[in-house]
């Protein structure tokens, strides 16, 4: 079995808005022309896998392509891109860099290299263990199965070189993504308010902001077989978890921050998913096992500040079960040892995107009448 190493982005590659933003009729319509039609802004902070070549000296030589892609939420990318391509109400913004450069779904630390040192210290302080990395994982040096992604520098000169590589690479991709994401959200809000004022009917106008992710219920062995079951409390439902920082019904948790989206709106979306995907009630869950990450946590208060007039704003996170997005054939192949990533078929990923589009069409047409039988 020949080793297949990671995929790379050519050194010096700079990403801009054209590489990050996707919508229907892109290339034939200007972005500003479509903003007022958008009612779902989708963000993909982990949807890419390839590393900038600037990182190559610091990537562990044992990292295979399969482990690299398993470290990302790559399967959401073709789904979200196709959803945006077929649905005139969806705008998709994709981070071109994976979490090995900097995780856009974590708060940006004042000292990025310092938090990476702290992450290595925790790992080295618990040899063979799985220490919690919360708060120091803006750059995560190991996979979620605790297999190495980055190697720890041996000298201060190497630490300095790694810090410079992270700074340069980040300025070409993830930093730009965050700026584009935040700017476009404000532009969509402004466009929708202008249209609502022109219509003059005062009816509620919704804009929902979705951070899209996927996770497997298994993690990888060093030989690449993705087959080690997660703890029951860490497992996703059979389709998707929708999270708004609330409880199992999407309601505000006692003594917690306000939810990022009203509970009835979240449940409306969840019921639409059950109908469009044709799945039982327990295939869709709320705030289990995740409450919603940094993007959702950041967007909730920001949207509250932007809300005015008839506009109704809310943010939530979709954590899809990756086994569902990949399909049984790809999952079976990757449960065996190997180095290559095995993607789902394009036709299946397009079908998933079409079901997402159908679900949100249900939300638009039927609204809160879908919130029943919960």
Secondary structure, 3 states (H helix, E strand, C coil): CCCCECCEECCCCCCCHHHHEECCCECCECHHHHHHHCCEEEEECCCCCCEEHHHHHHECCCCEHHHHHHCCCCHHHHHHHHHHHHCCCEEEEECCCCCCCCCCCCCCCCCHHHHHHHHHHHHHCCCCCCCCCCCCCCCCCECCCCCECECCCCCHHHHHHHHHHHHHHHHHCHHHHHHHHHHHHHHHHHHHHHHHHHHCCCCCEEEEEEEEEEECCEEECCCCCEEEECCHHHCCCCCEEEECCCCCCCCCCCCCCCCCCCHHHHHHHHHHHHHHHCCCHHHEEECCCCCCCHHHHHHHHHHHHHCCCCEEEEEEEEEEEHHHHHCHHHHHHHCCCCCCCCCCCHHHHHHHHHHHHHHHHHHHHHHHHHCCCC
